[in-house]
Amino acid sequence: MLVIPISSALYDTFKELATSQRIVFITGLPGVGKSLLIQQMALIADELGRKVHLLQWDVSRKAFETPAVLERYPEIDGVTDPIIRKAAGLWARDAVVQWDKTYKEDEHILIGELPLIGNRLIELAEVHDDEAEALLSDEKVRFVTPVPSWEVREVIEKSREKTISNPSNEKEKLDAPPNVLRALWQEVNTLAREIGITKARPDSPYNPYIYGGVYEALLQHRNAISVLVNVVLNPAGSVYDMDVIESVQMASDEDAERIINEVESRYTRDELIEAVENWHAIITANPKVPDPGPELHLPLPDELGVIAGDTSLTAAQKERLKTLLAVPMDADEDSLLAAIDGALDALKESIPHDLVKADVHKFDVYDSYFNVKRTEGNAAAVYIAGILKAYKNVLVDMSEEAHALTVVEKPMLRIALETTLHALDL
């Protein structure tokens, strides 16, 4: 059942991808809604007359987990052995080439699921000197990273608790539990610190900017996009229930044995462990230096364009906001804080008491957007107040020794603020 609202930007994006692309890989951590979005894209593609084929990490690796292999390389604490992870990745590069040769007609589409983290099919993002490289870098192949907002991520974690305790599909028993989701997020956050995307503390909660930034860097050699998921999707059944699938890509027993043998001969055990632990070498071997004034990679809410007609600002409020806009982004902190406090003070009379709450460890422009959803009147004033509080949080926090927010949120919030105010003709 299709649950993505057909009036949403998410539906438009997925319909365009299902129409124009030959291969679409959905990338990202467990717990960002990949399985549901793969199901939804498959349904949309089927409605468009495409024949849908799947390549998924949890399915693909099973071909390599034969009794003989597991006897030598058992799963420990739910973690797949490095040799199986490496073998599945090398197989996947050959698999996409063979699929492309087998299903040449435009009606066919391959939808893949790539966690990437921990060397889970990371080979598809790496540049290799082989036949697969030209295909993987082709404009008809798109890598898509869904980036949940704070609220959507929270809903996904709560939903995962329910499906783990009461699975409705056998595959749900293999899903990572909430504690693993949080541990994987910490790994991404640590990686972001290492490559200079953020100075957020290692134990900072999920942040869409950091998450999207890391996966954008991992996919720097591919045609990749990040898609903000800011609407909660409620599947009617299991996200693994799909009856529109033409084929599922898996290694044959012979291929699995051949590739396992190949990996064993190519690496010593220590070399293999080191290679898999350095799965992020795409960026750690050549880290990207953060742009001091980055563009806003994640889009502002679509609703921003229509709320202008639903709000009214007094002359005094407009004047305070204009005063803030006149202060350069690189001005000293005291000048910026004074201008922000002045604007917040002027907006107090236009927003419900204590509606806009700010938590220095997580509040950002998207939290501000969800405040808009909680109010019926003067939505733009509420939205602006939220951005201002987030902006203030960043300035104050970045003056502390241990930063809790990202170094890129300051320009992002300024861009969001300016975009909002321009939408209101200020």
RODO-2510 file (C-alpha; in nm, 4 decimals, decimal comma):
residues 426
     n   res          X          Y          Z
     1     m     0,0000     0,0000     0,0000
     2     l     0,1332     0,3425    -0,0960
     3     v     0,1651     0,5602     0,2158
     4     i     0,3725     0,8515     0,0823
     5     p     0,1264     1,1404     0,0330
     6     i     0,0974     1,2016    -0,3414
     7     s     0,0888     1,5761    -0,2736
     8     s     0,4275     1,5696    -0,0984
     9     a     0,7707     1,6666    -0,2290
    10     l     0,8916     1,3204    -0,1239
    11     y     0,6439     1,1562    -0,3615
    12     d     0,7472     1,3901    -0,6446
    13     t     1,1131     1,3021    -0,5898
    14     f     1,0511     0,9283    -0,5800
    15     k     0,8231     0,9373    -0,8835
    16     e     1,0881     1,1245    -1,0816
    17     l     1,3528     0,8720    -0,9780
    18     a     1,1269     0,5764    -1,0585
    19     t     1,0560     0,7296    -1,3983
    20     s     1,4001     0,8408    -1,5107
    21     q     1,6569     0,6132    -1,3441
    22     r     1,7745     0,2651    -1,4360
    23     i     1,9248     0,1909    -1,0947
    24     v     1,8393     0,3599    -0,7634
    25     f     2,0367     0,2818    -0,4488
    26     i     1,8830     0,3866    -0,1164
    27     t     2,1724     0,4453     0,1220
    28     g     2,1985     0,5106     0,4918
    29     l     2,1997     0,3776     0,8444
    30     p     1,9483     0,1311     0,9797
    31     g     1,6644     0,3271     1,1329
    32     v     1,6243     0,5970     0,8684
    33     g     1,3345     0,4294     0,6893
    34     k     1,5252     0,2690     0,3991
    35     s     1,3148    -0,0481     0,3887
    36     l     0,9876     0,1443     0,3843
    37     l     1,1125     0,3829     0,1173
    38     i     1,2374     0,0938    -0,0968
    39     q     0,8925    -0,0626    -0,0676
    40     q     0,7291     0,2672    -0,1614
    41     m     0,9604     0,3251    -0,4582
    42     a     0,8901    -0,0281    -0,5799
    43     l     0,5159     0,0413    -0,5664
    44     i     0,5544     0,3731    -0,7495
    45     a     0,7764     0,2125    -1,0149
    46     d     0,5253    -0,0700    -1,0597
    47     e     0,2450     0,1823    -1,1081
    48     l     0,4563     0,3425    -1,3796
    49     g     0,4880     0,0095    -1,5597
    50     r     0,8459    -0,0632    -1,4526
    51     k     0,9610    -0,4161    -1,3679
    52     v     1,1250    -0,3972    -1,0274
    53     h     1,4379    -0,5890    -0,9203
    54     l     1,5969    -0,5742    -0,5756
    55     l     1,9498    -0,5856    -0,4358
    56     q     1,9566    -0,5683    -0,0552
    57     w     2,2357    -0,6114     0,1960
    58     d     2,0436    -0,8330     0,4392
    59     v     1,9372    -1,0622     0,1552
    60     s     2,2629    -1,0623    -0,0416
    61     r     2,4871    -1,1564     0,2492
    62     k     2,2788    -1,4669     0,3229
    63     a     2,4221    -1,6367     0,0126
    64     f     2,7659    -1,6170     0,1741
    65     e     2,6528    -1,7450     0,5145
    66     t     2,6635    -2,1145     0,4299
    67     p     2,7126    -2,3621     0,7146
    68     a     3,0703    -2,4215     0,6008
    69     v     3,1544    -2,0494     0,5913
    70     l     2,9792    -1,9739     0,9218
    71     e     3,1734    -2,2543     1,0863
    72     r     3,4955    -2,0729     0,9963
    73     y     3,3622    -1,7183     1,0234
    74     p     3,0698    -1,7117     1,2683
    75     e     2,8524    -1,4112     1,3400
    76     i     2,9526    -1,2622     1,6761
    77     d     2,7084    -1,0537     1,8798
    78     g     2,4945    -1,0045     1,5708
    79     v     2,7849    -0,8675     1,3643
    80     t     2,8695    -1,0274     1,0295
    81     d     3,2304    -1,1413     0,9928
    82     p     3,4587    -0,9116     0,7877
    83     i     3,5210    -1,1760     0,5207
    84     i     3,1478    -1,2030     0,4486
    85     r     3,1100    -0,8260     0,4344
    86     k     3,4014    -0,7931     0,1936
    87     a     3,2863    -1,0860    -0,0211
    88     a     2,9306    -0,9497    -0,0485
    89     g     3,0624    -0,6109    -0,1571
    90     l     3,2879    -0,7527    -0,4272
    91     w     3,0040    -0,9728    -0,5518
    92     a     2,7680    -0,6728    -0,5649
    93     r     2,9859    -0,4888    -0,8168
    94     d     2,9730    -0,7867    -1,0513
    95     a     2,6037    -0,8375    -0,9797
    96     v     2,4972    -0,4914    -1,1006
    97     v     2,6904    -0,5425    -1,4232
    98     q     2,5295    -0,8795    -1,4843
    99     w     2,1852    -0,7405    -1,4049
   100     d     2,2411    -0,4544    -1,6509
   101     k     2,3388    -0,6998    -1,9244
   102     t     2,0512    -0,9388    -1,8510
   103     y     1,7717    -0,6815    -1,8308
   104     k     1,8550    -0,4359    -2,1084
   105     e     1,5044    -0,2996    -2,1687
   106     d     1,4138     0,0387    -2,0205
   107     e     1,1145    -0,1084    -1,8409
   108     h     1,3457    -0,2716    -1,5857
   109     i     1,4658    -0,0884    -1,2741
   110     l     1,7012    -0,2119    -1,0017
   111     i     1,6414    -0,0763    -0,6509
   112     g     1,9194    -0,1388    -0,4018
   113     e     1,9665    -0,0970    -0,0275
   114     l     2,3160     0,0079     0,0819
   115     p     2,3942     0,0678     0,4517
   116     l     2,7618     0,1459     0,3623
   117     i     2,8563     0,1793     0,7296
   118     g     3,0850    -0,0952     0,8554
   119     n     3,1780    -0,2098     0,5032
   120     r     2,8231    -0,3136     0,4124
   121     l     2,8320    -0,2842     0,0323
   122     i     3,0628     0,0184     0,0544
   123     e     3,2383    -0,1232    -0,2544
   124     l     2,9557     0,0179    -0,4681
   125     a     3,0529     0,3694    -0,3574
   126     e     3,4264     0,3161    -0,4083
   127     v     3,6100     0,3807    -0,7334
   128     h     3,7502     0,0545    -0,8740
   129     d     3,9236    -0,0139    -1,2029
   130     d     3,6685    -0,2638    -1,3294
   131     e     3,3699    -0,3019    -1,5601
   132     a     3,1252    -0,1888    -1,2931
   133     e     3,2767     0,1584    -1,2526
   134     a     3,1341     0,3053    -1,5732
   135     l     2,7867     0,1787    -1,4836
   136     l     2,7958     0,2964    -1,1218
   137     s     2,8992     0,6480    -1,2274
   138     d     2,6440     0,6678    -1,5094
   139     e     2,3804     0,9437    -1,4954
   140     k     2,1073     0,6769    -1,5011
   141     v     2,2300     0,5421    -1,1657
   142     r     2,1360     0,7475    -0,8598
   143     f     2,2369     0,7072    -0,4956
   144     v     1,9719     0,8485    -0,2614
   145     t     2,0204     0,9181     0,1096
   146     p     1,6936     0,9731     0,2998
   147     v     1,7582     1,2126     0,5893
   148     p     1,4872     1,1980     0,8586
   149     s     1,4053     1,5102     1,0573
   150     w     1,4344     1,4919     1,4356
   151     e     1,0691     1,3992     1,4767
   152     v     1,0660     1,1357     1,2032
   153     r     1,3795     0,9718     1,3423
   154     e     1,2153     0,9560     1,6865
   155     v     0,9046     0,7913     1,5412
   156     i     1,1198     0,5363     1,3539
   157     e     1,3040     0,4401     1,6727
   158     k     0,9775     0,3913     1,8619
   159     s     0,8347     0,1886     1,5751
   160     r     1,1468    -0,0286     1,5713
   161     e     1,0907    -0,1143     1,9380
   162     k     0,7457    -0,2484     1,8488
   163     t     0,8532    -0,4531     1,5462
   164     i     1,1478    -0,6050     1,7323
   165     s     0,9229    -0,7235     2,0163
   166     n     0,6364    -0,8292     1,7881
   167     p     0,7584    -0,8873     1,4283
   168     s     0,4971    -0,9314     1,1558
   169     n     0,7560    -1,0522     0,9015
   170     e     1,0541    -1,2843     0,9393
   171     k     1,2883    -1,0146     0,8094
   172     e     1,1859    -0,7816     1,0927
   173     k     1,3579    -1,0217     1,3331
   174     l     1,6869    -0,9212     1,1664
   175     d     1,6310    -0,5459     1,2121
   176     a     1,8771    -0,3608     1,4306
   177     p     1,7237    -0,2786     1,7729
   178     p     1,7089     0,0830     1,8989
   179     n     2,0304     0,0547     2,1030
   180     v     2,2168    -0,0556     1,7888
   181     l     2,0602     0,2320     1,5926
   182     r     2,1968     0,4768     1,8452
   183     a     2,5400     0,3096     1,8469
   184     l     2,5590     0,3321     1,4667
   185     w     2,4636     0,6996     1,4849
   186     q     2,7497     0,7573     1,7294
   187     e     2,9846     0,5945     1,4787
   188     v     2,8659     0,8347     1,2086
   189     n     2,9017     1,1294     1,4446
   190     t     3,2554     1,0210     1,5357
   191     l     3,3413     0,9911     1,1671
   192     a     3,2003     1,3400     1,1067
   193     r     3,4306     1,4771     1,3769
   194     e     3,7280     1,3000     1,2211
   195     i     3,6756     1,4512     0,8769
   196     g     3,5906     1,7989     1,0031
   197     i     3,2193     1,8168     0,9236
   198     t     3,1299     1,8809     1,2863
   199     k     3,2616     1,9513     1,6305
   200     a     2,9610     1,7938     1,7949
   201     r     3,0393     1,5834     2,0984
   202     p     3,0620     1,2085     2,0274
   203     d     2,7530     1,1470     2,2429
   204     s     2,5430     1,4171     2,0761
   205     p     2,1973     1,2989     1,9649
   206     y     2,1014     1,2411     1,6032
   207     n     2,1448     1,5463     1,3833
   208     p     2,0240     1,5498     1,0210
   209     y     2,2961     1,7917     0,9122
   210     i     2,5789     1,5723     1,0384
   211     y     2,4169     1,2561     0,9086
   212     g     2,3462     1,3977     0,5643
   213     g     2,6930     1,5500     0,5462
   214     v     2,8725     1,2221     0,6168
   215     y     2,6762     1,0271     0,3556
   216     e     2,7187     1,3074     0,1041
   217     a     3,0957     1,2762     0,1559
   218     l     3,0859     0,8956     0,1315
   219     l     2,9063     0,9251    -0,2038
   220     q     3,1287     1,1975    -0,3486
   221     h     3,2199     0,9758    -0,6478
   222     r     2,8581     0,8942    -0,7333
   223     n     2,5522     1,0760    -0,8657
   224     a     2,3988     1,1268    -0,5250
   225     i     2,1232     1,3293    -0,3603
   226     s     2,0027     1,3733    -0,0031
   227     v     1,6260     1,3730     0,0519
   228     l     1,4780     1,5269     0,3640
   229     v     1,2061     1,3046     0,5113
   230     n     0,9973     1,5364     0,7268
   231     v     0,6668     1,3507     0,7133
   232     v     0,5851     1,0474     0,9264
   233     l     0,4893     0,7492     0,7109
   234     n     0,2728     0,4796     0,8657
   235     p     0,2913     0,1482     0,6762
   236     a    -0,0257    -0,0611     0,6796
   237     g     0,1739    -0,3857     0,7204
   238     s     0,5349    -0,4946     0,7194
   239     v     0,7727    -0,2818     0,5133
   240     y     0,9080    -0,6085     0,3733
   241     d     0,5768    -0,7087     0,2181
   242     m     0,6208    -0,6591    -0,1575
   243     d     0,4449    -0,8526    -0,4326
   244     v     0,5649    -0,6460    -0,7293
   245     i     0,9224    -0,7805    -0,7425
   246     e     1,0521    -0,9349    -1,0651
   247     s     1,3757    -1,0704    -0,9156
   248     v     1,6022    -1,0492    -0,6109
   249     q     1,9779    -1,0432    -0,6687
   250     m     2,1718    -1,3131    -0,4831
   251     a     2,4998    -1,4898    -0,5447
   252     s     2,4821    -1,8495    -0,6604
   253     d     2,6421    -2,1129    -0,4375
   254     e     2,9300    -2,1399    -0,6856
   255     d     2,9869    -1,7622    -0,7016
   256     a     2,9692    -1,7282    -0,3243
   257     e     3,2290    -2,0002    -0,2738
   258     r     3,4525    -1,8558    -0,5468
   259     i     3,4462    -1,5039    -0,3997
   260     i     3,5044    -1,6260    -0,0434
   261     n     3,8098    -1,8156    -0,1710
   262     e     3,9236    -1,5062    -0,3593
   263     v     3,9041    -1,2899    -0,0470
   264     e     4,0861    -1,5525     0,1596
   265     s     4,3697    -1,5627    -0,0944
   266     r     4,3901    -1,1849    -0,1349
   267     y     4,4049    -1,0880     0,2347
   268     t     4,5582    -1,2195     0,5522
   269     r     4,3165    -1,2147     0,8432
   270     d     4,4768    -0,9029     0,9914
   271     e     4,4788    -0,7266     0,6540
   272     l     4,1108    -0,8051     0,6027
   273     i     4,0110    -0,6782     0,9453
   274     e     4,2074    -0,3591     0,8862
   275     a     4,0515    -0,3097     0,5408
   276     v     3,6992    -0,3536     0,6751
   277     e     3,7624    -0,1295     0,9756
   278     n     3,8792     0,1382     0,7310
   279     w     3,5575     0,1135     0,5277
   280     h     3,5352     0,4954     0,5357
   281     a     3,8707     0,5464     0,3588
   282     i     3,6825     0,7274     0,0795
   283     i     3,6764     1,0302     0,3050
   284     t     3,9216     0,9642     0,5894
   285     a     4,2088     0,9094     0,3478
   286     n     4,1271     1,2399     0,1795
   287     p     3,9013     1,4344     0,4168
   288     k     3,6937     1,7218     0,2846
   289     v     3,7608     2,0583     0,4468
   290     p     3,4311     2,2158     0,5584
   291     d     3,3240     2,5143     0,3530
   292     p     3,3038     2,8200     0,5824
   293     g     2,9858     2,9270     0,4038
   294     p     2,8109     2,6132     0,2795
   295     e     2,4950     2,6044     0,0802
   296     l     2,1843     2,4687     0,2496
   297     h     2,1977     2,1131     0,1132
   298     l     1,8765     2,0059     0,2855
   299     p     1,5755     2,1961     0,1519
   300     l     1,3647     2,4352     0,3501
   301     p     1,0074     2,3176     0,4085
   302     d     0,7859     2,3552     0,1030
   303     e     0,5235     2,5206     0,3227
   304     l     0,7520     2,8201     0,3700
   305     g     0,6323     2,9697     0,0436
   306     v     0,2684     2,9849     0,1502
   307     i     0,2828     3,0889     0,5143
   308     a     0,3541     3,4521     0,4234
   309     g    -0,0150     3,5113     0,3657
   310     d    -0,1080     3,3621     0,7019
   311     t     0,0924     3,5980     0,9188
   312     s     0,1260     3,9645     1,0023
   313     l     0,4188     4,1435     1,1583
   314     t     0,4084     4,4851     1,3201
   315     a     0,6232     4,7715     1,1972
   316     a     0,8392     4,7412     1,5090
   317     q     0,8896     4,3676     1,4534
   318     k     0,9859     4,4203     1,0908
   319     e     1,2325     4,6905     1,1909
   320     r     1,4023     4,4638     1,4472
   321     l     1,4298     4,1844     1,1888
   322     k     1,5741     4,4208     0,9302
   323     t     1,8282     4,5344     1,1886
   324     l     1,9339     4,1734     1,2352
   325     l     1,9686     4,1168     0,8604
   326     a     2,1957     4,4186     0,8397
   327     v     2,4444     4,2574     1,0803
   328     p     2,7042     4,0552     0,8802
   329     m     2,7178     3,6833     0,9527
   330     d     3,0858     3,7157     1,0443
   331     a     3,0230     4,0031     1,2856
   332     d     3,1352     3,9646     1,6449
   333     e     2,9220     3,7416     1,8642
   334     d     2,7980     4,0223     2,0920
   335     s     2,6583     4,2219     1,7986
   336     l     2,4781     3,9206     1,6564
   337     l     2,3367     3,8154     1,9942
   338     a     2,2129     4,1659     2,0654
   339     a     2,0342     4,1795     1,7290
   340     i     1,8838     3,8312     1,7801
   341     d     1,7644     3,9125     2,1323
   342     g     1,6068     4,2337     2,0057
   343     a     1,4177     4,0469     1,7343
   344     l     1,3042     3,7740     1,9778
   345     d     1,1828     4,0344     2,2238
   346     a     0,9818     4,2076     1,9519
   347     l     0,8203     3,8789     1,8413
   348     k     0,6990     3,7810     2,1891
   349     e     0,3598     3,9468     2,1495
   350     s     0,2863     3,7525     1,8286
   351     i     0,3472     3,3955     1,9415
   352     p     0,1704     3,1719     2,1950
   353     h     0,3384     3,1717     2,5340
   354     d     0,6331     2,9315     2,5526
   355     l     0,5388     2,7596     2,2259
   356     v     0,8869     2,7775     2,0791
   357     k     1,1218     2,5730     2,2946
   358     a     1,4896     2,5379     2,2171
   359     d     1,7240     2,2619     2,3314
   360     v     2,0851     2,3562     2,2664
   361     h     2,1732     1,9924     2,1958
   362     k     1,9272     1,9398     1,9121
   363     f     1,7141     2,2423     1,8218
   364     d     1,7498     2,3585     1,4615
   365     v     1,5583     2,4959     1,1665
   366     y     1,3570     2,1764     1,1246
   367     d     1,2442     2,1787     1,4855
   368     s     1,1291     2,5310     1,4160
   369     y     0,9274     2,4012     1,1234
   370     f     0,7497     2,1498     1,3431
   371     n     0,6540     2,4312     1,5784
   372     v     0,4719     2,5790     1,2798
   373     k     0,2714     2,2566     1,2551
   374     r     0,1646     2,2995     1,6173
   375     t     0,0078     2,6399     1,5799
   376     e    -0,2907     2,7656     1,3833
   377     g    -0,2103     3,1360     1,3745
   378     n     0,0801     3,3594     1,2761
   379     a     0,2853     3,0592     1,1657
   380     a     0,5689     3,2617     1,0155
   381     a     0,6292     3,4493     1,3412
   382     v     0,6536     3,1167     1,5250
   383     y     0,8885     2,9828     1,2595
   384     i     1,1117     3,2904     1,2717
   385     a     1,1255     3,2801     1,6518
   386     g     1,2337     2,9169     1,6359
   387     i     1,5128     2,9927     1,3906
   388     l     1,6280     3,2850     1,6042
   389     k     1,6460     3,0659     1,9138
   390     a     1,8421     2,8033     1,7211
   391     y     2,0730     3,0735     1,5834
   392     k     2,1351     3,2004     1,9356
   393     n     2,2038     2,8479     2,0574
   394     v     2,4709     2,7990     1,7925
   395     l     2,6447     3,1271     1,8698
   396     v     2,6506     3,0610     2,2435
   397     d     2,7491     2,6970     2,2089
   398     m     3,0304     2,7601     1,9620
   399     s     3,1894     2,9982     2,2112
   400     e     3,2210     2,7105     2,4568
   401     e     3,5223     2,4809     2,4592
   402     a     3,3235     2,1617     2,3862
   403     h     3,0839     2,2239     2,1000
   404     a     2,7469     2,0473     2,1036
   405     l     2,6271     2,1629     1,7627
   406     t     2,7733     2,1457     1,4156
   407     v     3,0088     2,4044     1,2755
   408     v     2,7935     2,4296     0,9634
   409     e     2,4669     2,5088     1,1401
   410     k     2,5569     2,8749     1,1849
   411     p     2,5576     2,9603     0,8127
   412     m     2,2730     2,7158     0,7501
   413     l     2,0530     2,8865     1,0079
   414     r     2,1453     3,2288     0,8721
   415     i     2,0491     3,1155     0,5225
   416     a     1,7232     2,9712     0,6563
   417     l     1,6480     3,2956     0,8388
   418     e     1,7228     3,5151     0,5395
   419     t     1,5183     3,2905     0,3090
   420     t     1,2237     3,3102     0,5477
   421     l     1,2398     3,6853     0,5806
   422     h     1,2742     3,7335     0,2055
   423     a     0,9633     3,5178     0,1629
   424     l     0,7888     3,7733     0,3837
   425     d     0,9231     4,0591     0,1671
   426     l     1,1544     4,1872     0,4392
***
